[in-house]
Amino acid sequence: MKSVIKGTGYILVHTPDMVLHNGTTQTTERIVNPDSEYLKELPKHIRSYEQTLSYWPNQVYIGNKTPEDLAAVAQPWCDKECDAKDRYGKFGQIMPQEEFLLLMQACDVFDLVKLEQGFVDANRAALAANPIIDDAIMARIPETQTAADEIARLVAEEHSEGLYHNGTLVGCVNRAHDIDVNLSAHVMHENLVSKASSVMALLSAVQNAGISKEDIEYVVDCCEEACGDMNQRGGGNFAKAAAEIAGLNNATGSDARGFCAGPAHALVEAAALVQAGAYKTVAVTAGGCTAKLGMNGKDHVKKGLPIMEDMLGGFCVILTANDGVSPEMNLEIIGRHTVGTGSAPQAVIGSLVTDPLDRAGLKVTDIDKFSPEMQNPDITKPAGAGDVPLANYKMIAALAVKRGDLQKADLATFPEKYGLTGWAPTQGHIPSGVPYVGFAREDIMSGKIKRAMIIGKGSLFLGRMTNLFDGVSFVIQANSGDNGASGVSEDEVKGMIAKAMKDFAATLMAQAE
């Protein structure tokens, strides 16, 4: 019995002040070159909340526009207004910074987040009006808050991490330990931001899936942060921490990490848990990453562009036992970048795309849509990284031609027919395949496509433990109608035939020798 994708949630948070104060590119520049022209020029390139609402890729991310709509708009997109400017979309929402700061405090269970009284009073009602925020969450925001002069003192004298809005200090995150760097104010800020945005994604996905909070039995967090202390630096558990605030009282959970490939690993693991019968309903979730804010800011400012990395991203996918309707995750078609694969682009794509298709007896063209790294080219091209999704599609197409799955004449049209235009924010783990899962679910259920391949890739060398690359892929397919009854699917039959022919050929070769 295959697990199915019951629903998804995709959220963005506009955090312009966190770009200035928490993005690694900016914090590093402030240390090594505090008088830099970049830091002086940067504030002029910060977008307003209204501008982020009218930005095409953002509206695609929350589901108000489709990838096909975006592909029809000439690049670049940063100088064009989208006709959809809604805060809420069918997948989730774009939350403004002031509301998110209050949500961070609601997610804090150790009284580390301090907010100025007037700021909270001015924004409490707006957060309460959010359809995913219930009374239990609002009750976590104290009525009595902190005086402005005390917040200023904490930042100046106690190493607290400042919280800013429109350039004004409105709060802070205190350190959780005097000497443990893993519990410093900076790290606590990063982790609370990730937790709060994960809570948003969880609540959005539960609402979209039409299930009860009590239905979720397990949560897997796959963000790029790590929580712990000096005795176990990354012990976790973001999953259970977010589940607590979201009110998932029947859930337990754990964290999965794999840098950018983490979400794909987590989805495979979650699907396996459901398919094995260990849990009936599993949520895979990830919050945003402050370090990535303004990551390519220097290139954007140099070229006179707005800072487009001003959004925290988050997502959640709900997997359940087969309901006979929702798209299935086919765990029999899993791509694996193994230790021995190597880092050559052809080898990487081969291990993640063509090798699993070979094992299933399928051609490249049997997959209707491929979703690799869905990086927004508006962000990556000015920084010199090119159009990342397009580069992946060109490699897949080249391998398809080499295999005979595709005619050479069709190389140029492959990206449009089988690919997608990138729209995801550069949040590390967020772009890696998963932004399309929500659309894939819709496209499959409407009959638009039958199969989609989600491809997650990651750079493991970032942790200085190995130089290896990483990646995993899986296929989402139309529901076979099998909700546990016996029977063999079309893909299984093809796979068995392919394996039988391979074994037969091996036998003949052995006899010939």
MARTORLUM-11543 format. One record per residue (C-alpha): residue in one letter; x, y, z. Coordinates in steps of 0.25 Angstrom, whole numbers, plus 5000, padded with zeros to 4 digits. Layout:
BEGIN
+------+------+------+------+
! rest !   c1 !   c2 !   c3 !
+------+------+------+------+
!    a !    X !    Y !    Z !
...
+------+------+------+------+
//
This chain:
BEGIN
+------+------+------+------+
! rest !   c1 !   c2 !   c3 !
+------+------+------+------+
!    m ! 5000 ! 5000 ! 5000 !
!    k ! 5007 ! 5013 ! 4995 !
!    s ! 5006 ! 5026 ! 5003 !
!    v ! 4999 ! 5038 ! 4997 !
!    i ! 5001 ! 5053 ! 4998 !
!    k ! 4989 ! 5058 ! 5005 !
!    g ! 4992 ! 5073 ! 5005 !
!    t ! 5003 ! 5083 ! 5005 !
!    g ! 5006 ! 5097 ! 5011 !
!    y ! 5016 ! 5107 ! 5006 !
!    i ! 5019 ! 5120 ! 5013 !
!    l ! 5027 ! 5132 ! 5012 !
!    v ! 5031 ! 5143 ! 5022 !
!    h ! 5036 ! 5157 ! 5018 !
!    t ! 5048 ! 5160 ! 5027 !
!    p ! 5055 ! 5173 ! 5022 !
!    d ! 5061 ! 5176 ! 5035 !
!    m ! 5066 ! 5162 ! 5037 !
!    v ! 5073 ! 5164 ! 5023 !
!    l ! 5081 ! 5175 ! 5029 !
!    h ! 5084 ! 5170 ! 5043 !
!    n ! 5084 ! 5154 ! 5042 !
!    g ! 5088 ! 5150 ! 5027 !
!    t ! 5102 ! 5144 ! 5027 !
!    t ! 5106 ! 5153 ! 5016 !
!    q ! 5103 ! 5165 ! 5023 !
!    t ! 5108 ! 5161 ! 5037 !
!    t ! 5121 ! 5156 ! 5031 !
!    e ! 5123 ! 5169 ! 5024 !
!    r ! 5120 ! 5177 ! 5037 !
!    i ! 5131 ! 5170 ! 5043 !
!    v ! 5142 ! 5170 ! 5032 !
!    n ! 5138 ! 5184 ! 5026 !
!    p ! 5129 ! 5192 ! 5035 !
!    d ! 5130 ! 5204 ! 5026 !
!    s ! 5127 ! 5197 ! 5013 !
!    e ! 5120 ! 5204 ! 5002 !
!    y ! 5111 ! 5192 ! 5001 !
!    l ! 5106 ! 5193 ! 5015 !
!    k ! 5103 ! 5208 ! 5012 !
!    e ! 5096 ! 5205 ! 4999 !
!    l ! 5088 ! 5193 ! 5004 !
!    p ! 5076 ! 5200 ! 5011 !
!    k ! 5073 ! 5207 ! 4998 !
!    h ! 5070 ! 5193 ! 4991 !
!    i ! 5061 ! 5187 ! 5002 !
!    r ! 5047 ! 5184 ! 4996 !
!    s ! 5034 ! 5188 ! 5003 !
!    y ! 5024 ! 5178 ! 5008 !
!    e ! 5015 ! 5182 ! 4996 !
!    q ! 5026 ! 5180 ! 4986 !
!    t ! 5028 ! 5166 ! 4991 !
!    l ! 5013 ! 5163 ! 4989 !
!    s ! 5013 ! 5167 ! 4975 !
!    y ! 5026 ! 5159 ! 4972 !
!    w ! 5023 ! 5148 ! 4962 !
!    p ! 5031 ! 5137 ! 4968 !
!    n ! 5025 ! 5139 ! 4982 !
!    q ! 5011 ! 5138 ! 4977 !
!    v ! 5015 ! 5125 ! 4970 !
!    y ! 5021 ! 5120 ! 4983 !
!    i ! 5008 ! 5122 ! 4991 !
!    g ! 4999 ! 5116 ! 4979 !
!    n ! 4992 ! 5129 ! 4973 !
!    k ! 5000 ! 5127 ! 4960 !
!    t ! 5005 ! 5114 ! 4954 !
!    p ! 5019 ! 5111 ! 4948 !
!    e ! 5013 ! 5112 ! 4934 !
!    d ! 5008 ! 5126 ! 4937 !
!    l ! 5022 ! 5130 ! 4941 !
!    a ! 5028 ! 5124 ! 4929 !
!    a ! 5020 ! 5133 ! 4920 !
!    v ! 5026 ! 5145 ! 4927 !
!    a ! 5039 ! 5150 ! 4921 !
!    q ! 5051 ! 5151 ! 4931 !
!    p ! 5055 ! 5158 ! 4939 !
!    w ! 5042 ! 5158 ! 4948 !
!    c ! 5047 ! 5168 ! 4958 !
!    d ! 5043 ! 5180 ! 4950 !
!    k ! 5029 ! 5174 ! 4947 !
!    e ! 5017 ! 5175 ! 4955 !
!    c ! 5008 ! 5162 ! 4957 !
!    d ! 4993 ! 5164 ! 4955 !
!    a ! 4992 ! 5155 ! 4967 !
!    k ! 4996 ! 5163 ! 4980 !
!    d ! 4989 ! 5155 ! 4990 !
!    r ! 4995 ! 5151 ! 5004 !
!    y ! 4988 ! 5138 ! 5004 !
!    g ! 4989 ! 5127 ! 4994 !
!    k ! 4983 ! 5113 ! 4992 !
!    f ! 4996 ! 5107 ! 4998 !
!    g ! 4999 ! 5117 ! 5009 !
!    q ! 5002 ! 5132 ! 5011 !
!    i ! 5013 ! 5143 ! 5011 !
!    m ! 5013 ! 5148 ! 5025 !
!    p ! 5019 ! 5162 ! 5029 !
!    q ! 5030 ! 5164 ! 5038 !
!    e ! 5023 ! 5171 ! 5049 !
!    e ! 5013 ! 5159 ! 5051 !
!    f ! 5024 ! 5149 ! 5050 !
!    l ! 5032 ! 5155 ! 5062 !
!    l ! 5020 ! 5153 ! 5070 !
!    l ! 5019 ! 5139 ! 5065 !
!    m ! 5033 ! 5137 ! 5069 !
!    q ! 5030 ! 5141 ! 5083 !
!    a ! 5018 ! 5131 ! 5083 !
!    c ! 5028 ! 5120 ! 5079 !
!    d ! 5037 ! 5123 ! 5090 !
!    v ! 5035 ! 5114 ! 5102 !
!    f ! 5047 ! 5119 ! 5111 !
!    d ! 5044 ! 5134 ! 5111 !
!    l ! 5056 ! 5138 ! 5102 !
!    v ! 5048 ! 5147 ! 5093 !
!    k ! 5045 ! 5161 ! 5098 !
!    l ! 5037 ! 5171 ! 5091 !
!    e ! 5034 ! 5185 ! 5093 !
!    q ! 5020 ! 5188 ! 5099 !
!    g ! 5015 ! 5198 ! 5088 !
!    f ! 5020 ! 5189 ! 5077 !
!    v ! 5012 ! 5177 ! 5082 !
!    d ! 4999 ! 5186 ! 5085 !
!    a ! 5000 ! 5191 ! 5071 !
!    n ! 5001 ! 5178 ! 5064 !
!    r ! 4994 ! 5167 ! 5073 !
!    a ! 4980 ! 5169 ! 5066 !
!    a ! 4986 ! 5167 ! 5052 !
!    l ! 4993 ! 5154 ! 5056 !
!    a ! 4980 ! 5149 ! 5063 !
!    a ! 4972 ! 5151 ! 5050 !
!    n ! 4981 ! 5141 ! 5043 !
!    p ! 4972 ! 5129 ! 5039 !
!    i ! 4983 ! 5119 ! 5043 !
!    i ! 4986 ! 5126 ! 5057 !
!    d ! 4977 ! 5121 ! 5068 !
!    d ! 4974 ! 5126 ! 5082 !
!    a ! 4984 ! 5116 ! 5088 !
!    i ! 4995 ! 5122 ! 5080 !
!    m ! 4991 ! 5136 ! 5083 !
!    a ! 4990 ! 5133 ! 5098 !
!    r ! 5005 ! 5130 ! 5098 !
!    i ! 5008 ! 5145 ! 5095 !
!    p ! 5008 ! 5152 ! 5109 !
!    e ! 4999 ! 5164 ! 5112 !
!    t ! 5011 ! 5171 ! 5119 !
!    q ! 5023 ! 5173 ! 5110 !
!    t ! 5037 ! 5180 ! 5112 !
!    a ! 5040 ! 5194 ! 5112 !
!    a ! 5048 ! 5200 ! 5101 !
!    d ! 5060 ! 5204 ! 5109 !
!    e ! 5061 ! 5190 ! 5115 !
!    i ! 5062 ! 5184 ! 5101 !
!    a ! 5073 ! 5194 ! 5097 !
!    r ! 5081 ! 5190 ! 5110 !
!    l ! 5079 ! 5175 ! 5107 !
!    v ! 5085 ! 5177 ! 5093 !
!    a ! 5096 ! 5187 ! 5098 !
!    e ! 5100 ! 5179 ! 5110 !
!    e ! 5095 ! 5165 ! 5110 !
!    h ! 5099 ! 5160 ! 5096 !
!    s ! 5084 ! 5159 ! 5092 !
!    e ! 5081 ! 5159 ! 5078 !
!    g ! 5073 ! 5171 ! 5073 !
!    l ! 5059 ! 5170 ! 5067 !
!    y ! 5056 ! 5181 ! 5057 !
!    h ! 5045 ! 5187 ! 5049 !
!    n ! 5046 ! 5198 ! 5040 !
!    g ! 5060 ! 5201 ! 5045 !
!    t ! 5055 ! 5202 ! 5060 !
!    l ! 5059 ! 5193 ! 5071 !
!    v ! 5046 ! 5187 ! 5075 !
!    g ! 5051 ! 5174 ! 5083 !
!    c ! 5062 ! 5164 ! 5085 !
!    v ! 5065 ! 5150 ! 5087 !
!    n ! 5073 ! 5147 ! 5099 !
!    r ! 5084 ! 5137 ! 5100 !
!    a ! 5080 ! 5124 ! 5107 !
!    h ! 5093 ! 5121 ! 5114 !
!    d ! 5105 ! 5130 ! 5118 !
!    i ! 5116 ! 5123 ! 5111 !
!    d ! 5110 ! 5112 ! 5102 !
!    v ! 5112 ! 5117 ! 5088 !
!    n ! 5101 ! 5107 ! 5083 !
!    l ! 5091 ! 5115 ! 5092 !
!    s ! 5096 ! 5129 ! 5089 !
!    a ! 5086 ! 5139 ! 5085 !
!    h ! 5090 ! 5138 ! 5070 !
!    v ! 5087 ! 5123 ! 5070 !
!    m ! 5074 ! 5124 ! 5078 !
!    h ! 5069 ! 5135 ! 5068 !
!    e ! 5072 ! 5126 ! 5056 !
!    n ! 5065 ! 5114 ! 5063 !
!    l ! 5053 ! 5122 ! 5067 !
!    v ! 5051 ! 5127 ! 5053 !
!    s ! 5052 ! 5114 ! 5047 !
!    k ! 5043 ! 5108 ! 5058 !
!    a ! 5032 ! 5119 ! 5056 !
!    s ! 5032 ! 5118 ! 5040 !
!    s ! 5031 ! 5103 ! 5042 !
!    v ! 5019 ! 5105 ! 5050 !
!    m ! 5013 ! 5114 ! 5040 !
!    a ! 5015 ! 5103 ! 5029 !
!    l ! 5010 ! 5092 ! 5038 !
!    l ! 4997 ! 5099 ! 5041 !
!    s ! 4995 ! 5103 ! 5026 !
!    a ! 4997 ! 5089 ! 5022 !
!    v ! 4987 ! 5083 ! 5032 !
!    q ! 4977 ! 5093 ! 5027 !
!    n ! 4979 ! 5090 ! 5013 !
!    a ! 4979 ! 5075 ! 5014 !
!    g ! 4966 ! 5076 ! 5021 !
!    i ! 4970 ! 5067 ! 5033 !
!    s ! 4970 ! 5069 ! 5048 !
!    k ! 4982 ! 5073 ! 5056 !
!    e ! 4980 ! 5060 ! 5064 !
!    d ! 4981 ! 5052 ! 5051 !
!    i ! 4996 ! 5055 ! 5050 !
!    e ! 5004 ! 5044 ! 5057 !
!    y ! 5019 ! 5047 ! 5053 !
!    v ! 5026 ! 5060 ! 5049 !
!    v ! 5039 ! 5060 ! 5041 !
!    d ! 5047 ! 5074 ! 5041 !
!    c ! 5057 ! 5075 ! 5030 !
!    c ! 5062 ! 5090 ! 5031 !
!    e ! 5076 ! 5094 ! 5031 !
!    e ! 5078 ! 5098 ! 5045 !
!    a ! 5082 ! 5090 ! 5057 !
!    c ! 5078 ! 5091 ! 5072 !
!    g ! 5085 ! 5086 ! 5084 !
!    d ! 5096 ! 5090 ! 5094 !
!    m ! 5110 ! 5088 ! 5097 !
!    n ! 5108 ! 5074 ! 5100 !
!    q ! 5101 ! 5070 ! 5087 !
!    r ! 5101 ! 5081 ! 5077 !
!    g ! 5091 ! 5076 ! 5068 !
!    g ! 5083 ! 5067 ! 5076 !
!    g ! 5069 ! 5074 ! 5072 !
!    n ! 5057 ! 5073 ! 5072 !
!    f ! 5051 ! 5084 ! 5063 !
!    a ! 5040 ! 5075 ! 5059 !
!    k ! 5034 ! 5072 ! 5073 !
!    a ! 5036 ! 5087 ! 5077 !
!    a ! 5028 ! 5092 ! 5065 !
!    a ! 5017 ! 5081 ! 5067 !
!    e ! 5015 ! 5086 ! 5081 !
!    i ! 5012 ! 5100 ! 5077 !
!    a ! 5004 ! 5096 ! 5065 !
!    g ! 4995 ! 5088 ! 5074 !
!    l ! 4998 ! 5074 ! 5068 !
!    n ! 4996 ! 5067 ! 5082 !
!    n ! 4996 ! 5053 ! 5076 !
!    a ! 5009 ! 5054 ! 5069 !
!    t ! 5023 ! 5051 ! 5072 !
!    g ! 5035 ! 5053 ! 5063 !
!    s ! 5050 ! 5055 ! 5059 !
!    d ! 5059 ! 5063 ! 5051 !
!    a ! 5065 ! 5059 ! 5037 !
!    r ! 5077 ! 5067 ! 5032 !
!    g ! 5083 ! 5066 ! 5018 !
!    f ! 5087 ! 5081 ! 5014 !
!    c ! 5079 ! 5084 ! 5002 !
!    a ! 5075 ! 5070 ! 4999 !
!    g ! 5069 ! 5069 ! 5013 !
!    p ! 5054 ! 5070 ! 5009 !
!    a ! 5055 ! 5059 ! 4998 !
!    h ! 5062 ! 5050 ! 5008 !
!    a ! 5051 ! 5053 ! 5019 !
!    l ! 5039 ! 5051 ! 5009 !
!    v ! 5045 ! 5037 ! 5005 !
!    e ! 5046 ! 5034 ! 5020 !
!    a ! 5032 ! 5039 ! 5023 !
!    a ! 5026 ! 5031 ! 5012 !
!    a ! 5033 ! 5019 ! 5016 !
!    l ! 5028 ! 5020 ! 5030 !
!    v ! 5014 ! 5021 ! 5025 !
!    q ! 5015 ! 5010 ! 5015 !
!    a ! 5021 ! 5001 ! 5026 !
!    g ! 5009 ! 5004 ! 5035 !
!    a ! 5017 ! 5010 ! 5046 !
!    y ! 5009 ! 5023 ! 5045 !
!    k ! 4996 ! 5026 ! 5038 !
!    t ! 4999 ! 5041 ! 5036 !
!    v ! 5013 ! 5048 ! 5035 !
!    a ! 5016 ! 5063 ! 5033 !
!    v ! 5029 ! 5067 ! 5027 !
!    t ! 5032 ! 5081 ! 5030 !
!    a ! 5043 ! 5092 ! 5029 !
!    g ! 5045 ! 5106 ! 5033 !
!    g ! 5053 ! 5117 ! 5028 !
!    c ! 5068 ! 5121 ! 5029 !
!    t ! 5072 ! 5135 ! 5033 !
!    a ! 5087 ! 5132 ! 5029 !
!    k ! 5082 ! 5132 ! 5014 !
!    l ! 5075 ! 5145 ! 5015 !
!    g ! 5082 ! 5155 ! 5005 !
!    m ! 5092 ! 5144 ! 5002 !
!    n ! 5095 ! 5150 ! 4988 !
!    g ! 5092 ! 5164 ! 4992 !
!    k ! 5106 ! 5169 ! 4987 !
!    d ! 5103 ! 5165 ! 4973 !
!    h ! 5089 ! 5170 ! 4973 !
!    v ! 5093 ! 5184 ! 4979 !
!    k ! 5104 ! 5185 ! 4969 !
!    k ! 5095 ! 5183 ! 4958 !
!    g ! 5084 ! 5193 ! 4963 !
!    l ! 5074 ! 5182 ! 4966 !
!    p ! 5065 ! 5180 ! 4979 !
!    i ! 5069 ! 5171 ! 4990 !
!    m ! 5061 ! 5159 ! 4986 !
!    e ! 5066 ! 5150 ! 4996 !
!    d ! 5057 ! 5157 ! 5007 !
!    m ! 5048 ! 5145 ! 5009 !
!    l ! 5048 ! 5133 ! 5019 !
!    g ! 5042 ! 5121 ! 5013 !
!    g ! 5035 ! 5109 ! 5019 !
!    f ! 5028 ! 5097 ! 5014 !
!    c ! 5020 ! 5085 ! 5019 !
!    v ! 5015 ! 5072 ! 5012 !
!    i ! 5005 ! 5063 ! 5019 !
!    l ! 5006 ! 5048 ! 5015 !
!    t ! 4995 ! 5038 ! 5019 !
!    a ! 4991 ! 5024 ! 5016 !
!    n ! 4986 ! 5022 ! 5002 !
!    d ! 4972 ! 5028 ! 5001 !
!    g ! 4970 ! 5023 ! 4987 !
!    v ! 4970 ! 5037 ! 4981 !
!    s ! 4982 ! 5045 ! 4985 !
!    p ! 4995 ! 5044 ! 4977 !
!    e ! 5004 ! 5033 ! 4982 !
!    m ! 5019 ! 5033 ! 4985 !
!    n ! 5025 ! 5022 ! 4978 !
!    l ! 5037 ! 5017 ! 4987 !
!    e ! 5040 ! 5007 ! 4976 !
!    i ! 5046 ! 5018 ! 4967 !
!    i ! 5057 ! 5024 ! 4976 !
!    g ! 5069 ! 5031 ! 4971 !
!    r ! 5081 ! 5031 ! 4980 !
!    h ! 5094 ! 5038 ! 4979 !
!    t ! 5103 ! 5028 ! 4985 !
!    v ! 5117 ! 5029 ! 4991 !
!    g ! 5123 ! 5024 ! 4979 !
!    t ! 5115 ! 5032 ! 4969 !
!    g ! 5125 ! 5044 ! 4969 !
!    s ! 5122 ! 5059 ! 4966 !
!    a ! 5122 ! 5059 ! 4951 !
!    p ! 5109 ! 5066 ! 4946 !
!    q ! 5106 ! 5054 ! 4937 !
!    a ! 5108 ! 5044 ! 4948 !
!    v ! 5100 ! 5052 ! 4958 !
!    i ! 5088 ! 5053 ! 4948 !
!    g ! 5090 ! 5038 ! 4944 !
!    s ! 5089 ! 5033 ! 4958 !
!    l ! 5077 ! 5042 ! 4961 !
!    v ! 5069 ! 5041 ! 4948 !
!    t ! 5073 ! 5030 ! 4939 !
!    d ! 5077 ! 5019 ! 4948 !
!    p ! 5064 ! 5018 ! 4956 !
!    l ! 5056 ! 5019 ! 4943 !
!    d ! 5064 ! 5008 ! 4937 !
!    r ! 5061 ! 4999 ! 4949 !
!    a ! 5047 ! 5002 ! 4947 !
!    g ! 5047 ! 4999 ! 4932 !
!    l ! 5043 ! 5014 ! 4929 !
!    k ! 5049 ! 5024 ! 4919 !
!    v ! 5052 ! 5039 ! 4923 !
!    t ! 5040 ! 5043 ! 4914 !
!    d ! 5031 ! 5034 ! 4923 !
!    i ! 5032 ! 5045 ! 4934 !
!    d ! 5023 ! 5057 ! 4931 !
!    k ! 5030 ! 5067 ! 4939 !
!    f ! 5044 ! 5068 ! 4946 !
!    s ! 5046 ! 5077 ! 4958 !
!    p ! 5061 ! 5078 ! 4962 !
!    e ! 5066 ! 5091 ! 4969 !
!    m ! 5055 ! 5101 ! 4967 !
!    q ! 5064 ! 5113 ! 4969 !
!    n ! 5058 ! 5126 ! 4964 !
!    p ! 5067 ! 5131 ! 4953 !
!    d ! 5064 ! 5145 ! 4956 !
!    i ! 5073 ! 5143 ! 4968 !
!    t ! 5083 ! 5134 ! 4963 !
!    k ! 5086 ! 5140 ! 4949 !
!    p ! 5091 ! 5153 ! 4954 !
!    a ! 5100 ! 5146 ! 4964 !
!    g ! 5107 ! 5138 ! 4953 !
!    a ! 5100 ! 5125 ! 4956 !
!    g ! 5092 ! 5124 ! 4943 !
!    d ! 5078 ! 5118 ! 4942 !
!    v ! 5080 ! 5106 ! 4951 !
!    p ! 5067 ! 5098 ! 4947 !
!    l ! 5070 ! 5100 ! 4932 !
!    a ! 5084 ! 5095 ! 4934 !
!    n ! 5078 ! 5082 ! 4941 !
!    y ! 5068 ! 5081 ! 4929 !
!    k ! 5079 ! 5082 ! 4919 !
!    m ! 5087 ! 5071 ! 4926 !
!    i ! 5074 ! 5062 ! 4927 !
!    a ! 5071 ! 5064 ! 4912 !
!    a ! 5085 ! 5061 ! 4908 !
!    l ! 5085 ! 5048 ! 4915 !
!    a ! 5071 ! 5045 ! 4909 !
!    v ! 5077 ! 5046 ! 4895 !
!    k ! 5089 ! 5038 ! 4899 !
!    r ! 5079 ! 5027 ! 4903 !
!    g ! 5070 ! 5028 ! 4891 !
!    d ! 5059 ! 5033 ! 4900 !
!    l ! 5058 ! 5046 ! 4892 !
!    q ! 5062 ! 5051 ! 4878 !
!    k ! 5073 ! 5061 ! 4877 !
!    a ! 5063 ! 5070 ! 4870 !
!    d ! 5055 ! 5071 ! 4883 !
!    l ! 5066 ! 5076 ! 4892 !
!    a ! 5062 ! 5090 ! 4891 !
!    t ! 5048 ! 5088 ! 4895 !
!    f ! 5051 ! 5078 ! 4906 !
!    p ! 5052 ! 5089 ! 4917 !
!    e ! 5038 ! 5095 ! 4913 !
!    k ! 5031 ! 5081 ! 4912 !
!    y ! 5037 ! 5074 ! 4923 !
!    g ! 5042 ! 5085 ! 4932 !
!    l ! 5038 ! 5097 ! 4941 !
!    t ! 5043 ! 5111 ! 4942 !
!    g ! 5049 ! 5113 ! 4956 !
!    w ! 5042 ! 5121 ! 4966 !
!    a ! 5047 ! 5117 ! 4980 !
!    p ! 5054 ! 5127 ! 4989 !
!    t ! 5069 ! 5123 ! 4992 !
!    q ! 5067 ! 5118 ! 5006 !
!    g ! 5077 ! 5106 ! 5004 !
!    h ! 5068 ! 5094 ! 5006 !
!    i ! 5055 ! 5100 ! 5001 !
!    p ! 5057 ! 5100 ! 4986 !
!    s ! 5062 ! 5086 ! 4985 !
!    g ! 5051 ! 5079 ! 4977 !
!    v ! 5039 ! 5081 ! 4988 !
!    p ! 5033 ! 5094 ! 4983 !
!    y ! 5026 ! 5087 ! 4972 !
!    v ! 5020 ! 5076 ! 4981 !
!    g ! 5007 ! 5084 ! 4983 !
!    f ! 5006 ! 5087 ! 4968 !
!    a ! 5009 ! 5073 ! 4965 !
!    r ! 4998 ! 5068 ! 4974 !
!    e ! 4988 ! 5077 ! 4967 !
!    d ! 4993 ! 5074 ! 4953 !
!    i ! 4992 ! 5059 ! 4955 !
!    m ! 4979 ! 5059 ! 4961 !
!    s ! 4973 ! 5068 ! 4950 !
!    g ! 4979 ! 5058 ! 4940 !
!    k ! 4989 ! 5068 ! 4934 !
!    i ! 5000 ! 5059 ! 4937 !
!    k ! 5002 ! 5045 ! 4942 !
!    r ! 5016 ! 5045 ! 4948 !
!    a ! 5026 ! 5055 ! 4953 !
!    m ! 5040 ! 5053 ! 4958 !
!    i ! 5045 ! 5061 ! 4970 !
!    i ! 5060 ! 5063 ! 4971 !
!    g ! 5067 ! 5067 ! 4983 !
!    k ! 5082 ! 5071 ! 4983 !
!    g ! 5092 ! 5075 ! 4993 !
!    s ! 5106 ! 5079 ! 4996 !
!    l ! 5111 ! 5071 ! 5008 !
!    f ! 5125 ! 5078 ! 5008 !
!    l ! 5119 ! 5090 ! 5015 !
!    g ! 5120 ! 5083 ! 5028 !
!    r ! 5135 ! 5080 ! 5026 !
!    m ! 5133 ! 5065 ! 5029 !
!    t ! 5133 ! 5060 ! 5014 !
!    n ! 5135 ! 5065 ! 5000 !
!    l ! 5124 ! 5057 ! 4995 !
!    f ! 5112 ! 5062 ! 4988 !
!    d ! 5098 ! 5057 ! 4991 !
!    g ! 5084 ! 5055 ! 4985 !
!    v ! 5072 ! 5046 ! 4985 !
!    s ! 5060 ! 5046 ! 4976 !
!    f ! 5046 ! 5040 ! 4976 !
!    v ! 5033 ! 5039 ! 4967 !
!    i ! 5019 ! 5044 ! 4970 !
!    q ! 5009 ! 5037 ! 4962 !
!    a ! 4994 ! 5036 ! 4959 !
!    n ! 4987 ! 5028 ! 4969 !
!    s ! 4985 ! 5014 ! 4965 !
!    g ! 4973 ! 5012 ! 4973 !
!    d ! 4980 ! 5002 ! 4981 !
!    n ! 4977 ! 5005 ! 4996 !
!    g ! 4983 ! 4992 ! 5001 !
!    a ! 4977 ! 4981 ! 4993 !
!    s ! 4986 ! 4972 ! 4986 !
!    g ! 4990 ! 4974 ! 4972 !
!    v ! 5001 ! 4979 ! 4964 !
!    s ! 5003 ! 4993 ! 4958 !
!    e ! 5007 ! 4996 ! 4943 !
!    d ! 5020 ! 5001 ! 4948 !
!    e ! 5023 ! 4989 ! 4956 !
!    v ! 5020 ! 4980 ! 4944 !
!    k ! 5029 ! 4988 ! 4935 !
!    g ! 5040 ! 4987 ! 4946 !
!    m ! 5038 ! 4972 ! 4947 !
!    i ! 5039 ! 4970 ! 4932 !
!    a ! 5051 ! 4979 ! 4931 !
!    k ! 5058 ! 4971 ! 4943 !
!    a ! 5055 ! 4958 ! 4936 !
!    m ! 5060 ! 4962 ! 4923 !
!    k ! 5073 ! 4967 ! 4930 !
!    d ! 5075 ! 4954 ! 4937 !
!    f ! 5072 ! 4946 ! 4925 !
!    a ! 5083 ! 4954 ! 4917 !
!    a ! 5093 ! 4952 ! 4928 !
!    t ! 5090 ! 4937 ! 4928 !
!    l ! 5092 ! 4936 ! 4913 !
!    m ! 5105 ! 4944 ! 4914 !
!    a ! 5110 ! 4935 ! 4925 !
!    q ! 5107 ! 4922 ! 4916 !
!    a ! 5114 ! 4928 ! 4905 !
!    e ! 5127 ! 4930 ! 4913 !
+------+------+------+------+
//
